[in-house]
Amino acid sequence: MQLTRRMKIDEAKKYVAAKLGISVLDLSNEEVMCQVREDLDIGVISGPAVATKGVAARCRIAKLLDISIHSVNVFKEKLNAPLTPAA
Amino acid sequence: MTEKFLTRMGDGERVSLTAAEIREDLEAGNQDAADRGKIPALSADEIDQLFAIVTDPNRITGVKPGNEVITTDDGGPNMIVCDKPDGGVGLPMGYHNAVLAFERLCCADTIGVGHYDYSCKPVKSLINYEKQRYYMYSQAVTAPLIYGTQPNLGVYFKPDGPFPNATELIPEGKIEEGQRAQEAAAEALTEDLIYIAKELYSAGCDGFNFDTCASAGDADFYASLKAVEAIKKIAPDMAIEMGMASEFILGMHSEIEYQGKRLAGMYPTKQVKVVEAAGADIFGMAVNVNTSESFPWNLARAVTFLKATVKVASIPVHPNVGMGVCGVPMLEVPPIDCVTRASKALVEIGKADGL
């Protein structure tokens, strides 16, 4: 939120906590956040083998937080580009 | 016998100071910042809080639950694979693995990557390699990936670069020639920064870190500000962090201005305003450590600058907390007692938005 919307720390934490449906205090509670990240499948440090990671996780994070992430946009552009070769 | 507390000097030497000596140093550092920066000094309560942090009997300390902040990184993976001169530990692993290790073992909030030679000028000639690298890492990591480089105007002067060397011209009394040389070099630097940022943006770069801005003085800072201004137009979705080299902008040129404001002599409260005006998203304040003064002195000084800067800033402020900056002693392996105390003080008293 700081990178994409220049939010100061308190505002950023409130925003993310609201989107995740948890308290601000729980943002840094490992017990809560590991479960939240696993349930939302947005990337977790020691997740299961098939848990979403990398740019796919960032796609989900962008949707969850309602923000535009450039690398996600570039990825989607490539994904959705037509298969027809250029003339 | 008067109780003494373990602390350190700015060069990392461990010393024992009495409570009175610590308080004296806290006040002196606080006042030094207030006088130089023409900013409010910390209150008596805040000095008491600093005293409690510095004299905490434990080896490490931390913020209270709820006060945690994020970190924006300027080269964690570099530290894993680079050699001693870059403060690295020289692990024989590929950079890609270093990036993943930094994300997953060090639990990084953001990941900073860059060229081994961490300056802007060398990156230009191998930009395709950097785009490849950025793109590949970006597919694999979940945390935001920030590309960092130092503007480093110094390498644009002879013998490393094409422009006459201002540091040779000025002592010879050739002031105007020195200024012209800096202006020309600054223009080249701005062009290179824009080129690199534009290319990386096409590879999906989410964030760009201008590291140690103004290391070569006011012309260096000017070049970076002009670059940020242009980059924000061509790469609107790429966040830019401007991390500074020092709390004071050296007047190597002395007359260069940005949007009507002279850059030479600026302290952080003024630096952040021109950084905002250029369009940057995060301000990385730096306050250099005086190795002859104590950790309490240096920490109080940094916190005083930070508190005043955060108050006037409309963008997040992330003070640099590496060796030799914002209170952390100048040691290649920064002592964890000082790093944790500095972090706590900068966040809880200085109100940093991140580190």
Interface residues (C-beta under 8 A of the other chain):
Chain A: Q2 L3 T4 R6 M7 K8 I9 A12 V24 L25 L27 S28 I42 G43 I45 S46 K53 G54 V55 A57 R58 I61 S68 I69 H70 S71 N73 V74 F75
Chain B: P65 G66 E68 V69 I70 T72 R104 C107 T110 S138 Q139 A140 V141 T142 P144 L145 Y201 A203 G204 C205 D206 G207 A235 D237 M238 A239 D281 I282 S314 I315 P316 A352 D353 G354
